[in-house]
Amino acid sequence: PTVALLPRYPHAGELLIGLSDLQPQDSVSILFQVADGSTNPDRAPEDLSWFVLCDNYWKPLTTAEVVLDTTNQLRTSGIIQFVIPPEATRENTILPSDRIWIKAEIANHADAVCQLITVAANAVAVQFVDRGNDPNHLLTPLPPGSLAKIKGGLTSVKVVSQPFASF
């Protein structure tokens, strides 16, 4: 067998996400804020493949485990919700332990997806409810930081943060 001087990478791009305080069979919603329009317009869209680390091997995630994707395969900002399979392990040797590791892979052209600005766990989408508001209200996005608390409150939610403008 041939031994290469440099490692060979079978994919054009990979993204690793380490999640602490998460257990197998938990779910997590992750915000992916991207630089809109940063994909290569000459590239056809490519599918992302998602994996979770299980005893030092990458198990592909199914549609039952990637349950929501509002990012259109990281071509727009949005939320991806994952359900961590029971096979996922926190004690691995190929990456730091005490985390659940998720990986995204793109096979050929990494510029077929947008460049990432932020990846943030525990994201939720909120929706404007029209209660006879001024119709011009929706012409201007809410600036970052406009949403700071939940109406009525939830004791399980400690902090509310809106790091980006609404859309």
C-alpha positions as CSV (number, residue, x, y, z in Angstrom):
1,P,0.0,0.0,0.0
2,T,1.0,3.6,-0.7
3,V,1.6,5.9,2.2
4,A,0.7,9.5,1.5
5,L,2.7,12.4,2.9
6,L,-0.5,14.4,3.5
7,P,-3.8,13.0,4.6
8,R,-6.5,12.3,2.0
9,Y,-9.9,13.9,2.6
10,P,-12.8,12.1,0.9
11,H,-15.1,15.1,1.0
12,A,-14.8,18.7,-0.2
13,G,-16.1,20.0,3.1
14,E,-16.9,18.9,6.6
15,L,-18.4,20.7,9.6
16,L,-18.0,19.3,13.1
17,I,-20.3,20.4,16.0
18,G,-19.6,19.3,19.5
19,L,-22.6,19.5,21.8
20,S,-22.2,19.4,25.6
21,D,-25.0,18.6,28.1
22,L,-26.7,16.4,25.5
23,Q,-27.5,12.7,25.8
24,P,-28.5,10.1,23.3
25,Q,-32.2,10.3,22.4
26,D,-32.3,14.0,23.3
27,S,-33.2,16.5,20.6
28,V,-31.5,19.8,19.7
29,S,-32.4,22.6,17.4
30,I,-29.4,24.4,15.9
31,L,-29.5,27.9,14.3
32,F,-27.3,28.2,11.2
33,Q,-26.8,31.9,10.3
34,V,-25.2,32.1,6.9
35,A,-23.9,34.9,4.7
36,D,-26.8,35.1,2.3
37,G,-25.7,34.9,-1.3
38,S,-22.3,33.4,-0.6
39,T,-22.8,30.2,-2.5
40,N,-21.2,29.9,-5.9
41,P,-24.1,30.8,-8.3
42,D,-22.5,28.5,-11.0
43,R,-22.8,25.4,-8.8
44,A,-25.7,23.1,-8.8
45,P,-27.1,22.5,-5.3
46,E,-25.5,19.6,-3.5
47,D,-26.9,17.5,-0.7
48,L,-25.4,17.5,2.8
49,S,-25.0,14.3,4.6
50,W,-25.3,14.3,8.4
51,F,-23.6,11.9,10.9
52,V,-23.2,11.4,14.6
53,L,-20.2,9.9,16.3
54,C,-20.8,6.4,17.8
55,D,-17.8,4.6,19.4
56,N,-15.3,6.3,17.0
57,Y,-17.3,5.7,13.8
58,W,-19.6,8.1,12.0
59,K,-23.2,6.8,11.8
60,P,-25.3,8.4,9.1
61,L,-28.4,10.3,10.4
62,T,-31.7,9.4,8.8
63,T,-34.7,11.6,8.1
64,A,-36.1,10.3,11.5
65,E,-33.0,11.9,13.1
66,V,-32.8,15.1,11.0
67,V,-36.4,16.0,11.6
68,L,-36.4,19.6,10.4
69,D,-34.2,21.7,8.0
70,T,-35.3,25.2,7.2
71,T,-31.8,26.0,5.8
72,N,-32.4,24.3,2.4
73,Q,-29.2,22.3,3.0
74,L,-27.3,25.4,4.4
75,R,-28.2,27.6,1.4
76,T,-30.1,30.0,3.7
77,S,-30.2,30.8,7.4
78,G,-32.5,28.7,9.4
79,I,-32.8,25.9,12.0
80,I,-32.0,22.2,11.7
81,Q,-33.5,20.0,14.4
82,F,-31.8,16.7,15.3
83,V,-32.9,13.8,17.4
84,I,-29.7,12.1,18.7
85,P,-29.9,8.3,18.1
86,P,-29.4,5.9,21.1
87,E,-26.1,4.6,19.5
88,A,-24.4,8.0,20.0
89,T,-21.6,8.0,22.5
90,R,-19.9,10.8,24.5
91,E,-16.7,8.8,25.2
92,N,-14.7,8.7,21.9
93,T,-11.0,8.9,21.2
94,I,-11.0,10.6,17.8
95,L,-12.5,13.8,19.1
96,P,-12.7,15.3,22.6
97,S,-14.9,13.3,24.9
98,D,-17.8,14.6,27.0
99,R,-19.6,15.8,23.9
100,I,-22.1,14.4,21.4
101,W,-20.5,15.1,18.0
102,I,-22.5,15.8,14.8
103,K,-20.8,16.1,11.4
104,A,-22.0,17.5,8.1
105,E,-20.3,16.5,4.8
106,I,-20.5,17.8,1.3
107,A,-19.1,15.5,-1.3
108,N,-17.8,17.7,-4.1
109,H,-18.1,21.5,-4.0
110,A,-18.0,23.2,-0.6
111,D,-18.9,26.5,-2.3
112,A,-22.3,25.0,-3.1
113,V,-23.4,26.0,0.4
114,C,-23.3,29.4,2.1
115,Q,-20.5,30.5,4.4
116,L,-21.4,30.2,8.0
117,I,-21.6,33.2,10.3
118,T,-22.9,31.5,13.5
119,V,-23.9,28.1,14.7
120,A,-26.0,28.2,17.9
121,A,-27.8,25.5,19.8
122,N,-31.2,25.6,21.4
123,A,-32.7,27.8,18.7
124,V,-36.4,28.3,18.2
125,A,-38.3,30.1,15.5
126,V,-40.9,32.7,16.5
127,Q,-43.7,33.9,14.3
128,F,-45.5,37.3,14.2
129,V,-49.2,37.1,15.0
130,D,-51.2,39.9,13.4
131,R,-53.6,41.4,15.9
132,G,-54.7,44.4,13.7
133,N,-51.2,45.8,13.6
134,D,-50.1,48.5,11.2
135,P,-49.5,46.7,7.9
136,N,-46.3,48.6,7.4
137,H,-44.9,46.9,10.6
138,L,-43.6,44.0,8.5
139,L,-41.7,46.2,6.0
140,T,-38.8,46.6,8.5
141,P,-37.2,43.6,10.2
142,L,-36.9,43.7,14.0
143,P,-33.4,44.7,14.9
144,P,-31.2,42.3,16.9
145,G,-32.0,42.2,20.6
146,S,-35.7,43.3,20.1
147,L,-36.9,40.0,21.5
148,A,-35.6,39.6,25.1
149,K,-38.2,37.6,27.0
150,I,-41.1,35.2,26.6
151,K,-44.6,36.6,27.1
152,G,-46.0,34.8,30.1
153,G,-42.6,33.4,30.9
154,L,-41.4,29.8,31.1
155,T,-39.4,28.7,34.1
156,S,-37.4,26.2,32.1
157,V,-36.1,29.0,29.8
158,K,-33.3,31.0,31.5
159,V,-32.3,33.4,28.7
160,V,-33.9,34.7,25.5
161,S,-31.5,36.1,22.9
162,Q,-32.1,37.4,19.4
163,P,-28.7,37.8,17.9
164,F,-29.9,38.7,14.3
165,A,-32.6,40.8,12.7
166,S,-35.9,39.1,12.0
167,F,-36.8,38.0,8.5
